Amino acid sequence: MQEPILLVEDDHILQLSLTTMLRRDGYAVDTARNVTEARLAILVRRPRIILLDLGLPDGSGFDILNWMAIEPDRPLIIVTTANDSPKAALEALSLGAFDYLTKPINHDALRHTLRRAVSYDQLRL
């Protein structure tokens, strides 16, 4: 069974590139371009892992992190952002993010983080 991932990324080229890579690696990928689409996809698709950009056109990835923080069985959220500020990383992790990756995204680092997330998710089921 393919691990369901929601990729929340407003940069069309990056979204296509990551979707292609993730599907080749065997993940079932849904995409969203903004906070509104992401919330709907989370409610409808129930992904186990979310790759979440912090800078979105209709809000921030922090809106999603705050919204998901009270969910007992929330998906694992891997934050992706061009903002390499330690403050943003700490805030994301304190809101329950599984990990924090800066852009440009290193594909090997992303693959490693996803393998850790999948393993962790299987342990908590």
N, CA, C and O atoms as CSV, one atom per row, in Angstrom:
chain,resi,resn,atom,element,x,y,z
A,1,MET,N,N,0.833,-1.186,0.000
A,1,MET,CA,C,0.000,0.000,0.000
A,1,MET,C,C,0.878,1.249,0.000
A,1,MET,O,O,1.853,1.326,0.747
A,2,GLN,N,N,0.538,2.210,-0.823
A,2,GLN,CA,C,1.298,3.446,-0.910
A,2,GLN,C,C,0.974,4.353,0.278
A,2,GLN,O,O,-0.183,4.493,0.674
A,3,GLU,N,N,2.003,4.954,0.825
A,3,GLU,CA,C,1.826,5.896,1.933
A,3,GLU,C,C,1.210,7.190,1.395
A,3,GLU,O,O,1.779,7.809,0.495
A,4,PRO,N,N,0.049,7.615,1.934
A,4,PRO,CA,C,-0.581,8.849,1.439
A,4,PRO,C,C,0.106,10.098,1.987
A,4,PRO,O,O,0.274,10.260,3.196
A,5,ILE,N,N,0.494,10.968,1.069
A,5,ILE,CA,C,1.162,12.216,1.414
A,5,ILE,C,C,0.395,13.366,0.789
A,5,ILE,O,O,-0.053,13.286,-0.355
A,6,LEU,N,N,0.249,14.440,1.558
A,6,LEU,CA,C,-0.287,15.682,1.020
A,6,LEU,C,C,0.872,16.660,0.887
A,6,LEU,O,O,1.552,16.957,1.869
A,7,LEU,N,N,1.098,17.155,-0.310
A,7,LEU,CA,C,2.141,18.135,-0.587
A,7,LEU,C,C,1.480,19.500,-0.714
A,7,LEU,O,O,0.722,19.743,-1.652
A,8,VAL,N,N,1.767,20.390,0.232
A,8,VAL,CA,C,1.203,21.736,0.217
A,8,VAL,C,C,2.319,22.690,-0.216
A,8,VAL,O,O,3.211,23.021,0.565
A,9,GLU,N,N,2.248,23.122,-1.471
A,9,GLU,CA,C,3.316,23.934,-2.063
A,9,GLU,C,C,2.705,24.832,-3.134
A,9,GLU,O,O,2.037,24.341,-4.044
A,10,ASP,N,N,2.927,26.141,-3.035
A,10,ASP,CA,C,2.348,27.070,-4.001
A,10,ASP,C,C,3.221,27.293,-5.229
A,10,ASP,O,O,2.728,27.787,-6.243
A,11,ASP,N,N,4.485,26.948,-5.168
A,11,ASP,CA,C,5.371,27.080,-6.320
A,11,ASP,C,C,5.096,25.903,-7.266
A,11,ASP,O,O,5.410,24.755,-6.955
A,12,HIS,N,N,4.510,26.211,-8.417
A,12,HIS,CA,C,4.056,25.170,-9.347
A,12,HIS,C,C,5.194,24.253,-9.806
A,12,HIS,O,O,5.030,23.033,-9.848
A,13,ILE,N,N,6.334,24.832,-10.145
A,13,ILE,CA,C,7.467,24.027,-10.625
A,13,ILE,C,C,7.961,23.089,-9.518
A,13,ILE,O,O,8.188,21.905,-9.765
A,14,LEU,N,N,8.125,23.608,-8.317
A,14,LEU,CA,C,8.572,22.784,-7.199
A,14,LEU,C,C,7.538,21.711,-6.870
A,14,LEU,O,O,7.894,20.575,-6.557
A,15,GLN,N,N,6.264,22.071,-6.942
A,15,GLN,CA,C,5.211,21.094,-6.675
A,15,GLN,C,C,5.280,19.937,-7.683
A,15,GLN,O,O,5.177,18.772,-7.299
A,16,LEU,N,N,5.451,20.257,-8.951
A,16,LEU,CA,C,5.559,19.209,-9.979
A,16,LEU,C,C,6.795,18.345,-9.763
A,16,LEU,O,O,6.727,17.120,-9.854
A,17,SER,N,N,7.910,18.980,-9.481
A,17,SER,CA,C,9.161,18.251,-9.268
A,17,SER,C,C,9.050,17.290,-8.079
A,17,SER,O,O,9.417,16.119,-8.182
A,18,LEU,N,N,8.545,17.791,-6.962
A,18,LEU,CA,C,8.423,16.939,-5.772
A,18,LEU,C,C,7.374,15.850,-5.963
A,18,LEU,O,O,7.572,14.719,-5.518
A,19,THR,N,N,6.271,16.172,-6.615
A,19,THR,CA,C,5.242,15.163,-6.875
A,19,THR,C,C,5.805,14.027,-7.717
A,19,THR,O,O,5.572,12.856,-7.418
A,20,THR,N,N,6.540,14.366,-8.762
A,20,THR,CA,C,7.151,13.352,-9.623
A,20,THR,C,C,8.109,12.467,-8.825
A,20,THR,O,O,8.056,11.241,-8.922
A,21,MET,N,N,8.987,13.095,-8.034
A,21,MET,CA,C,9.947,12.342,-7.235
A,21,MET,C,C,9.235,11.424,-6.239
A,21,MET,O,O,9.588,10.252,-6.107
A,22,LEU,N,N,8.245,11.954,-5.548
A,22,LEU,CA,C,7.556,11.174,-4.519
A,22,LEU,C,C,6.779,10.003,-5.120
A,22,LEU,O,O,6.772,8.906,-4.560
A,23,ARG,N,N,6.139,10.232,-6.236
A,23,ARG,CA,C,5.401,9.137,-6.894
A,23,ARG,C,C,6.347,8.057,-7.395
A,23,ARG,O,O,6.036,6.869,-7.311
A,24,ARG,N,N,7.503,8.464,-7.917
A,24,ARG,CA,C,8.516,7.476,-8.332
A,24,ARG,C,C,9.003,6.656,-7.142
A,24,ARG,O,O,9.337,5.479,-7.278
A,25,ASP,N,N,9.037,7.293,-5.975
A,25,ASP,CA,C,9.464,6.602,-4.759
A,25,ASP,C,C,8.346,5.770,-4.134
A,25,ASP,O,O,8.544,5.144,-3.093
A,26,GLY,N,N,7.169,5.760,-4.769
A,26,GLY,CA,C,6.097,4.880,-4.311
A,26,GLY,C,C,5.068,5.501,-3.390
A,26,GLY,O,O,4.271,4.779,-2.792
A,27,TYR,N,N,5.062,6.812,-3.258
A,27,TYR,CA,C,4.075,7.474,-2.400
A,27,TYR,C,C,2.845,7.856,-3.208
A,27,TYR,O,O,2.937,8.159,-4.398
A,28,ALA,N,N,1.694,7.838,-2.548
A,28,ALA,CA,C,0.454,8.330,-3.138
A,28,ALA,C,C,0.363,9.808,-2.776
A,28,ALA,O,O,0.187,10.145,-1.605
A,29,VAL,N,N,0.480,10.693,-3.764
A,29,VAL,CA,C,0.608,12.125,-3.508
A,29,VAL,C,C,-0.635,12.880,-3.945
A,29,VAL,O,O,-1.090,12.760,-5.083
A,30,ASP,N,N,-1.178,13.667,-3.008
A,30,ASP,CA,C,-2.192,14.675,-3.320
A,30,ASP,C,C,-1.513,16.017,-3.142
A,30,ASP,O,O,-0.545,16.132,-2.390
A,31,THR,N,N,-2.014,17.039,-3.832
A,31,THR,CA,C,-1.390,18.350,-3.733
A,31,THR,C,C,-2.415,19.420,-3.363
A,31,THR,O,O,-3.614,19.288,-3.610
A,32,ALA,N,N,-1.890,20.474,-2.764
A,32,ALA,CA,C,-2.674,21.674,-2.465
A,32,ALA,C,C,-1.749,22.862,-2.662
A,32,ALA,O,O,-0.542,22.762,-2.443
A,33,ARG,N,N,-2.323,23.997,-3.081
A,33,ARG,CA,C,-1.513,25.182,-3.352
A,33,ARG,C,C,-1.649,26.275,-2.299
A,33,ARG,O,O,-0.923,27.269,-2.331
A,34,ASN,N,N,-2.584,26.088,-1.364
A,34,ASN,CA,C,-2.808,27.130,-0.364
A,34,ASN,C,C,-3.457,26.527,0.882
A,34,ASN,O,O,-3.742,25.331,0.927
A,35,VAL,N,N,-3.685,27.358,1.878
A,35,VAL,CA,C,-4.248,26.896,3.149
A,35,VAL,C,C,-5.656,26.328,2.948
A,35,VAL,O,O,-5.993,25.291,3.519
A,36,THR,N,N,-6.464,26.995,2.151
A,36,THR,CA,C,-7.848,26.552,1.924
A,36,THR,C,C,-7.879,25.158,1.299
A,36,THR,O,O,-8.594,24.277,1.777
A,37,GLU,N,N,-7.108,24.960,0.238
A,37,GLU,CA,C,-7.053,23.645,-0.412
A,37,GLU,C,C,-6.474,22.599,0.530
A,37,GLU,O,O,-6.923,21.452,0.535
A,38,ALA,N,N,-5.491,22.981,1.318
A,38,ALA,CA,C,-4.863,22.037,2.251
A,38,ALA,C,C,-5.870,21.563,3.300
A,38,ALA,O,O,-5.952,20.368,3.581
A,39,ARG,N,N,-6.626,22.476,3.872
A,39,ARG,CA,C,-7.626,22.089,4.888
A,39,ARG,C,C,-8.652,21.116,4.300
A,39,ARG,O,O,-9.001,20.118,4.930
A,40,LEU,N,N,-9.121,21.409,3.112
A,40,LEU,CA,C,-10.094,20.523,2.465
A,40,LEU,C,C,-9.484,19.150,2.201
A,40,LEU,O,O,-10.119,18.129,2.466
A,41,ALA,N,N,-8.264,19.116,1.683
A,41,ALA,CA,C,-7.601,17.839,1.393
A,41,ALA,C,C,-7.366,17.039,2.674
A,41,ALA,O,O,-7.494,15.815,2.668
A,42,ILE,N,N,-7.026,17.712,3.763
A,42,ILE,CA,C,-6.808,17.018,5.036
A,42,ILE,C,C,-8.104,16.390,5.518
A,42,ILE,O,O,-8.107,15.247,5.975
A,43,LEU,N,N,-9.200,17.122,5.421
A,43,LEU,CA,C,-10.493,16.604,5.885
A,43,LEU,C,C,-11.009,15.454,5.005
A,43,LEU,O,O,-11.571,14.482,5.509
A,44,VAL,N,N,-10.811,15.579,3.701
A,44,VAL,CA,C,-11.345,14.586,2.767
A,44,VAL,C,C,-10.424,13.382,2.614
A,44,VAL,O,O,-10.884,12.242,2.677
A,45,ARG,N,N,-9.135,13.619,2.415
A,45,ARG,CA,C,-8.185,12.552,2.095
A,45,ARG,C,C,-7.549,11.888,3.307
A,45,ARG,O,O,-7.121,10.737,3.232
A,46,ARG,N,N,-7.483,12.606,4.421
A,46,ARG,CA,C,-6.868,12.079,5.655
A,46,ARG,C,C,-5.454,11.552,5.422
A,46,ARG,O,O,-5.180,10.384,5.698
A,47,PRO,N,N,-4.543,12.407,4.913
A,47,PRO,CA,C,-3.174,11.942,4.673
A,47,PRO,C,C,-2.480,11.605,5.983
A,47,PRO,O,O,-2.811,12.170,7.026
A,48,ARG,N,N,-1.533,10.701,5.938
A,48,ARG,CA,C,-0.756,10.334,7.130
A,48,ARG,C,C,0.455,11.245,7.295
A,48,ARG,O,O,0.954,11.435,8.404
A,49,ILE,N,N,0.926,11.812,6.170
A,49,ILE,CA,C,2.084,12.701,6.192
A,49,ILE,C,C,1.764,13.923,5.334
A,49,ILE,O,O,1.174,13.811,4.260
A,50,ILE,N,N,2.171,15.100,5.836
A,50,ILE,CA,C,1.986,16.344,5.089
A,50,ILE,C,C,3.346,17.017,4.929
A,50,ILE,O,O,4.076,17.210,5.901
A,51,LEU,N,N,3.675,17.372,3.684
A,51,LEU,CA,C,4.826,18.234,3.405
A,51,LEU,C,C,4.251,19.632,3.261
A,51,LEU,O,O,3.504,19.904,2.321
A,52,LEU,N,N,4.591,20.517,4.181
A,52,LEU,CA,C,3.905,21.796,4.310
A,52,LEU,C,C,4.845,22.981,4.138
A,52,LEU,O,O,5.760,23.182,4.936
A,53,ASP,N,N,4.611,23.756,3.097
A,53,ASP,CA,C,5.334,25.007,2.902
A,53,ASP,C,C,4.767,26.033,3.879
A,53,ASP,O,O,3.555,26.079,4.091
A,54,LEU,N,N,5.622,26.849,4.470
A,54,LEU,CA,C,5.128,27.866,5.407
A,54,LEU,C,C,4.584,29.091,4.688
A,54,LEU,O,O,3.635,29.712,5.167
A,55,GLY,N,N,5.166,29.451,3.548
A,55,GLY,CA,C,4.740,30.653,2.832
A,55,GLY,C,C,3.703,30.322,1.779
A,55,GLY,O,O,4.037,29.838,0.698
A,56,LEU,N,N,2.426,30.585,2.098
A,56,LEU,CA,C,1.333,30.268,1.177
A,56,LEU,C,C,0.563,31.541,0.839
A,56,LEU,O,O,0.554,32.481,1.633
A,57,PRO,N,N,-0.083,31.588,-0.325
A,57,PRO,CA,C,-0.697,32.835,-0.773
A,57,PRO,C,C,-1.886,33.310,0.073
A,57,PRO,O,O,-2.148,34.512,0.126
A,58,ASP,N,N,-2.599,32.414,0.724
A,58,ASP,CA,C,-3.779,32.835,1.488
A,58,ASP,C,C,-3.585,32.663,3.000
A,58,ASP,O,O,-4.558,32.591,3.750
A,59,GLY,N,N,-2.364,32.599,3.426
A,59,GLY,CA,C,-2.078,32.438,4.847
A,59,GLY,C,C,-0.691,31.873,5.027
A,59,GLY,O,O,0.209,32.111,4.222
A,60,SER,N,N,-0.536,31.122,6.098
A,60,SER,CA,C,0.768,30.556,6.422
A,60,SER,C,C,0.615,29.091,6.781
A,60,SER,O,O,-0.442,28.648,7.231
A,61,GLY,N,N,1.691,28.351,6.573
A,61,GLY,CA,C,1.685,26.969,7.036
A,61,GLY,C,C,1.450,26.880,8.532
A,61,GLY,O,O,0.978,25.858,9.031
A,62,PHE,N,N,1.780,27.953,9.254
A,62,PHE,CA,C,1.508,27.978,10.695
A,62,PHE,C,C,0.006,27.901,10.975
A,62,PHE,O,O,-0.400,27.401,12.024
A,63,ASP,N,N,-0.826,28.394,10.041
A,63,ASP,CA,C,-2.279,28.264,10.200
A,63,ASP,C,C,-2.671,26.787,10.247
A,63,ASP,O,O,-3.511,26.387,11.053
A,64,ILE,N,N,-2.062,25.987,9.384
A,64,ILE,CA,C,-2.330,24.541,9.358
A,64,ILE,C,C,-1.783,23.885,10.619
A,64,ILE,O,O,-2.464,23.066,11.235
A,65,LEU,N,N,-0.562,24.234,11.007
A,65,LEU,CA,C,0.022,23.657,12.218
A,65,LEU,C,C,-0.829,23.950,13.440
A,65,LEU,O,O,-1.065,23.059,14.256
A,66,ASN,N,N,-1.293,25.184,13.578
A,66,ASN,CA,C,-2.158,25.538,14.710
A,66,ASN,C,C,-3.481,24.789,14.662
A,66,ASN,O,O,-3.971,24.316,15.687
A,67,TRP,N,N,-4.053,24.683,13.478
A,67,TRP,CA,C,-5.325,23.994,13.299
A,67,TRP,C,C,-5.205,22.506,13.644
A,67,TRP,O,O,-6.109,21.924,14.243
A,68,MET,N,N,-4.079,21.902,13.257
A,68,MET,CA,C,-3.884,20.469,13.483
A,68,MET,C,C,-3.382,20.150,14.897
A,68,MET,O,O,-3.441,18.998,15.327
A,69,ALA,N,N,-2.895,21.148,15.613
A,69,ALA,CA,C,-2.265,20.917,16.917
A,69,ALA,C,C,-3.184,20.228,17.914
A,69,ALA,O,O,-2.712,19.487,18.777
A,70,ILE,N,N,-4.489,20.459,17.811
A,70,ILE,CA,C,-5.420,19.862,18.784
A,70,ILE,C,C,-5.946,18.493,18.360
A,70,ILE,O,O,-6.656,17.833,19.119
A,71,GLU,N,N,-5.599,18.072,17.154
A,71,GLU,CA,C,-6.058,16.769,16.662
A,71,GLU,C,C,-5.263,15.643,17.325
A,71,GLU,O,O,-4.034,15.644,17.266
A,72,PRO,N,N,-5.944,14.685,17.954
A,72,PRO,CA,C,-5.214,13.609,18.628
A,72,PRO,C,C,-4.473,12.671,17.662
A,72,PRO,O,O,-3.394,12.177,17.987
A,73,ASP,N,N,-5.043,12.428,16.491
A,73,ASP,CA,C,-4.422,11.520,15.520
A,73,ASP,C,C,-4.016,12.302,14.275
A,73,ASP,O,O,-4.327,11.917,13.147
A,74,ARG,N,N,-3.315,13.407,14.509
A,74,ARG,CA,C,-2.956,14.270,13.382
A,74,ARG,C,C,-1.874,13.626,12.522
A,74,ARG,O,O,-1.101,12.791,12.991
A,75,PRO,N,N,-1.838,14.030,11.256
A,75,PRO,CA,C,-0.777,13.541,10.380
A,75,PRO,C,C,0.576,14.071,10.846
A,75,PRO,O,O,0.650,15.055,11.581
A,76,LEU,N,N,1.626,13.416,10.416
A,76,LEU,CA,C,2.966,13.924,10.663
A,76,LEU,C,C,3.218,15.045,9.657
A,76,LEU,O,O,2.981,14.879,8.460
A,77,ILE,N,N,3.693,16.168,10.141
A,77,ILE,CA,C,3.883,17.328,9.284
A,77,ILE,C,C,5.373,17.645,9.174
A,77,ILE,O,O,6.058,17.883,10.169
A,78,ILE,N,N,5.847,17.639,7.933
A,78,ILE,CA,C,7.225,18.018,7.643
A,78,ILE,C,C,7.164,19.393,6.995
A,78,ILE,O,O,6.641,19.541,5.891
A,79,VAL,N,N,7.691,20.387,7.673
A,79,VAL,CA,C,7.670,21.754,7.187
A,79,VAL,C,C,8.785,21.948,6.169
A,79,VAL,O,O,9.922,21.525,6.380
A,80,THR,N,N,8.436,22.600,5.055
A,80,THR,CA,C,9.431,22.971,4.050
A,80,THR,C,C,9.317,24.478,3.844
A,80,THR,O,O,8.219,24.999,3.646
A,81,THR,N,N,10.442,25.173,3.890
A,81,THR,CA,C,10.379,26.622,3.746
A,81,THR,C,C,11.713,27.205,3.316
A,81,THR,O,O,12.772,26.617,3.540
A,82,ALA,N,N,11.639,28.366,2.697
A,82,ALA,CA,C,12.847,29.107,2.343
A,82,ALA,C,C,13.372,29.887,3.550
A,82,ALA,O,O,14.497,30.385,3.529
A,83,ASN,N,N,12.568,29.989,4.585
A,83,ASN,CA,C,12.944,30.722,5.797
A,83,ASN,C,C,13.760,29.802,6.697
A,83,ASN,O,O,13.223,28.866,7.288
A,84,ASP,N,N,15.057,30.072,6.799
A,84,ASP,CA,C,15.909,29.203,7.613
A,84,ASP,C,C,16.124,29.773,9.021
A,84,ASP,O,O,17.129,29.486,9.671
A,85,SER,N,N,15.182,30.567,9.469
A,85,SER,CA,C,15.294,31.182,10.793
A,85,SER,C,C,15.122,30.143,11.897
A,85,SER,O,O,14.174,29.358,11.863
A,86,PRO,N,N,16.021,30.128,12.869
A,86,PRO,CA,C,15.875,29.202,14.002
A,86,PRO,C,C,14.567,29.419,14.757
A,86,PRO,O,O,13.984,28.471,15.284
A,87,LYS,N,N,14.104,30.676,14.807
A,87,LYS,CA,C,12.848,30.983,15.500
A,87,LYS,C,C,11.662,30.284,14.812
A,87,LYS,O,O,10.808,29.702,15.481
A,88,ALA,N,N,11.617,30.345,13.473
A,88,ALA,CA,C,10.530,29.695,12.729
A,88,ALA,C,C,10.592,28.182,12.910
A,88,ALA,O,O,9.562,27.531,13.084
A,89,ALA,N,N,11.795,27.627,12.869
A,89,ALA,CA,C,11.956,26.177,13.058
A,89,ALA,C,C,11.474,25.770,14.443
A,89,ALA,O,O,10.745,24.789,14.585
A,90,LEU,N,N,11.878,26.517,15.459
A,90,LEU,CA,C,11.451,26.206,16.824
A,90,LEU,C,C,9.946,26.305,16.979
A,90,LEU,O,O,9.330,25.461,17.630
A,91,GLU,N,N,9.343,27.336,16.381
A,91,GLU,CA,C,7.897,27.494,16.468
A,91,GLU,C,C,7.181,26.337,15.788
A,91,GLU,O,O,6.212,25.802,16.328
A,92,ALA,N,N,7.652,25.946,14.606
A,92,ALA,CA,C,7.027,24.834,13.882
A,92,ALA,C,C,7.126,23.543,14.690
A,92,ALA,O,O,6.148,22.805,14.806
A,93,LEU,N,N,8.295,23.273,15.242
A,93,LEU,CA,C,8.485,22.049,16.028
A,93,LEU,C,C,7.662,22.087,17.310
A,93,LEU,O,O,7.144,21.056,17.740
A,94,SER,N,N,7.535,23.253,17.923
A,94,SER,CA,C,6.735,23.352,19.151
A,94,SER,C,C,5.247,23.169,18.870
A,94,SER,O,O,4.486,22.796,19.763
A,95,LEU,N,N,4.830,23.432,17.629
A,95,LEU,CA,C,3.435,23.216,17.247
A,95,LEU,C,C,3.194,21.788,16.756
A,95,LEU,O,O,2.095,21.461,16.308
A,96,GLY,N,N,4.216,20.945,16.841
A,96,GLY,CA,C,4.020,19.540,16.522
A,96,GLY,C,C,4.576,19.074,15.197
A,96,GLY,O,O,4.342,17.931,14.805
A,97,ALA,N,N,5.311,19.927,14.488
A,97,ALA,CA,C,5.914,19.483,13.228
A,97,ALA,C,C,6.876,18.332,13.511
A,97,ALA,O,O,7.600,18.351,14.507
A,98,PHE,N,N,6.880,17.347,12.644
A,98,PHE,CA,C,7.782,16.202,12.775
A,98,PHE,C,C,9.215,16.595,12.454
A,98,PHE,O,O,10.153,16.153,13.118
A,99,ASP,N,N,9.378,17.431,11.430
A,99,ASP,CA,C,10.709,17.883,11.042
A,99,ASP,C,C,10.569,19.174,10.247
A,99,ASP,O,O,9.463,19.613,9.932
A,100,TYR,N,N,11.712,19.769,9.930
A,100,TYR,CA,C,11.778,21.086,9.303
A,100,TYR,C,C,12.904,21.061,8.279
A,100,TYR,O,O,14.067,20.872,8.636
A,101,LEU,N,N,12.563,21.252,7.006
A,101,LEU,CA,C,13.563,21.250,5.936
A,101,LEU,C,C,13.562,22.597,5.229
A,101,LEU,O,O,12.504,23.157,4.940
A,102,THR,N,N,14.751,23.110,4.953
A,102,THR,CA,C,14.826,24.382,4.253
A,102,THR,C,C,14.996,24.173,2.753
A,102,THR,O,O,15.529,23.162,2.296
A,103,LYS,N,N,14.526,25.163,2.010
A,103,LYS,CA,C,14.655,25.155,0.552
A,103,LYS,C,C,15.955,25.832,0.182
A,103,LYS,O,O,16.401,26.724,0.904
A,104,PRO,N,N,16.576,25.444,-0.909
A,104,PRO,CA,C,16.119,24.400,-1.815
A,104,PRO,C,C,16.183,23.034,-1.141
A,104,PRO,O,O,17.115,22.730,-0.396
A,105,ILE,N,N,15.185,22.234,-1.418
A,105,ILE,CA,C,15.054,20.942,-0.753
A,105,ILE,C,C,16.039,19.944,-1.344
A,105,ILE,O,O,16.054,19.700,-2.551
A,106,ASN,N,N,16.844,19.385,-0.487
A,106,ASN,CA,C,17.757,18.321,-0.867
A,106,ASN,C,C,16.935,17.028,-0.936
A,106,ASN,O,O,16.376,16.591,0.069
A,107,HIS,N,N,16.866,16.427,-2.112
A,107,HIS,CA,C,16.014,15.247,-2.298
A,107,HIS,C,C,16.424,14.077,-1.408
A,107,HIS,O,O,15.569,13.349,-0.904
A,108,ASP,N,N,17.723,13.895,-1.213
A,108,ASP,CA,C,18.168,12.801,-0.340
A,108,ASP,C,C,17.741,13.047,1.104
A,108,ASP,O,O,17.311,12.121,1.793
A,109,ALA,N,N,17.858,14.287,1.560
A,109,ALA,CA,C,17.424,14.621,2.924
A,109,ALA,C,C,15.918,14.430,3.064
A,109,ALA,O,O,15.450,13.947,4.095
A,110,LEU,N,N,15.158,14.802,2.041
A,110,LEU,CA,C,13.708,14.622,2.074
A,110,LEU,C,C,13.358,13.134,2.117
A,110,LEU,O,O,12.495,12.718,2.891
A,111,ARG,N,N,14.019,12.348,1.297
A,111,ARG,CA,C,13.759,10.902,1.301
A,111,ARG,C,C,14.057,10.298,2.679
A,111,ARG,O,O,13.287,9.479,3.182
A,112,HIS,N,N,15.158,10.699,3.273
A,112,HIS,CA,C,15.521,10.192,4.603
A,112,HIS,C,C,14.468,10.604,5.640
A,112,HIS,O,O,14.050,9.788,6.462
A,113,THR,N,N,14.051,11.844,5.598
A,113,THR,CA,C,13.036,12.335,6.542
A,113,THR,C,C,11.722,11.595,6.342
A,113,THR,O,O,11.056,11.247,7.316
A,114,LEU,N,N,11.343,11.353,5.104
A,114,LEU,CA,C,10.104,10.615,4.836
A,114,LEU,C,C,10.186,9.170,5.325
A,114,LEU,O,O,9.210,8.647,5.862
A,115,ARG,N,N,11.322,8.527,5.149
A,115,ARG,CA,C,11.469,7.150,5.665
A,115,ARG,C,C,11.316,7.127,7.182
A,115,ARG,O,O,10.679,6.230,7.734
A,116,ARG,N,N,11.904,8.120,7.855
A,116,ARG,CA,C,11.753,8.206,9.317
A,116,ARG,C,C,10.299,8.446,9.698
A,116,ARG,O,O,9.794,7.853,10.652
A,117,ALA,N,N,9.629,9.316,8.952
A,117,ALA,CA,C,8.230,9.627,9.241
A,117,ALA,C,C,7.339,8.405,9.031
A,117,ALA,O,O,6.462,8.130,9.850
A,118,VAL,N,N,7.555,7.677,7.952
A,118,VAL,CA,C,6.764,6.466,7.684
A,118,VAL,C,C,6.983,5.440,8.794
A,118,VAL,O,O,6.023,4.847,9.287
A,119,SER,N,N,8.222,5.230,9.184
A,119,SER,CA,C,8.513,4.284,10.270
A,119,SER,C,C,7.848,4.711,11.560
A,119,SER,O,O,7.244,3.890,12.252
A,120,TYR,N,N,7.952,5.982,11.889
A,120,TYR,CA,C,7.326,6.499,13.113
A,120,TYR,C,C,5.810,6.351,13.041
A,120,TYR,O,O,5.172,5.957,14.017
A,121,ASP,N,N,5.239,6.666,11.886
A,121,ASP,CA,C,3.788,6.567,11.729
A,121,ASP,C,C,3.310,5.126,11.894
A,121,ASP,O,O,2.256,4.893,12.485
A,122,GLN,N,N,4.056,4.173,11.390
A,122,GLN,CA,C,3.671,2.763,11.523
A,122,GLN,C,C,3.733,2.321,12.975
A,122,GLN,O,O,2.931,1.488,13.399
A,123,LEU,N,N,4.672,2.862,13.747
A,123,LEU,CA,C,4.773,2.526,15.160
A,123,LEU,C,C,3.607,3.073,15.959
A,123,LEU,O,O,3.192,2.453,16.938
A,124,ARG,N,N,3.070,4.212,15.569
A,124,ARG,CA,C,1.998,4.821,16.365
A,124,ARG,C,C,0.613,4.326,15.977
A,124,ARG,O,O,-0.368,4.688,16.627
A,125,LEU,N,N,0.505,3.505,14.932
A,125,LEU,CA,C,-0.814,2.971,14.524
A,125,LEU,C,C,-1.266,1.850,15.418
A,125,LEU,O,O,-2.345,1.295,15.214
